[in-house]
């Protein structure tokens, strides 16, 4: 059995669903809130998260925010709306172009330094500001939509999509999230949609990461869960050692994203 088959086929998705649903319900109850809010992008992670939130708390307690910008594809917006309607949850459409422009134009001396990656981080952080505006005003929690693959790779924006009150699917690899999406009955086009943070036009994860999640997840699973050596992973996945090291190096260089900001120790 390949690492990918082992990763995705030996999981009881009914148990996964039950554990996540129970966790969400218990956490929301203990937090004494009136519901949750999430950003709905039309991708597999946010669609699965929205589905699990509805199963846990009921559709009336879930608010989805769809926050497109000029680079957002029409298909993603349509898919987000389709998922919201399928789940019968309230959703709000908020175009964030003006917010992004205000931030960028407030510092004209940085215009020449604000490339698509810098702008993309601004987009992610503005979305989180809007999510927390709704959460604070409506006495709700912000549900994060990141998965384990993105988290380990640091493939998220610090204080952007990496910020939330809780993360229902953070212990699932991307390939497992896709399997869970199918199990939950989400449309095939959502389950199989190419991964994209959607921070600029035609933004695809595979182009930025260099490998598909089907490959990346095998490396992460082999390294963290199976405790295999780099050479063993390379042999099982069919990559050279340098490729494995390049994937694992992302974890090292993004450690700051997963840690509390450092501070000097003044009390002994």
C-alpha angles and dihedrals in degrees: 000000000000121000089250093053091046091049097050107025103047094059122101101224091189089060091044090053092048094049094049093045091051091047093052093047093048094045094048091047093049090048091056094223133149098233144307138277127205140175110250113203102167091249126122098258098053092040092053091045092051091049093051092047090055092048090051104040107015127256093272091064097052123084120186123202117202107198113183127174133191092283096049114113119241089231092059092051091048091049092049091051090046092054092047091051092045090054090041092229129147114260136183126206113217120177107208101192094106092049091051092048092050092054094046095044092047088074105040091170088068097051092101091052096047103097125168093277093052090045090047091056090050089052092051092048094047089053090054092049089054092047092052092045088060094041094051095044095046098037094244138134125246111237114210120217104202121125132213095263093056092043096052092045092047087236096156138078116266108242088004121075085346089069123080141119093252139354114220097189101032092115094056125086116231093254089052091050089055091052090047090051090057091046090052091053100249116159116277091240089061095045093051101034113130110256116257133163086208095219095136138011114298091359109173126181094218091059093050097041097039095225137061119254088246087067098035094051092054090053093047093044092047093048102041104027104028095034091222123165120250090252092052091049092048091053095047096045097039097238131121121255092253091059092051091048092050091054093046091046088065088065092054097047093046096048090111089066092061098043134075112258109273121251136178116266108239101164122068 
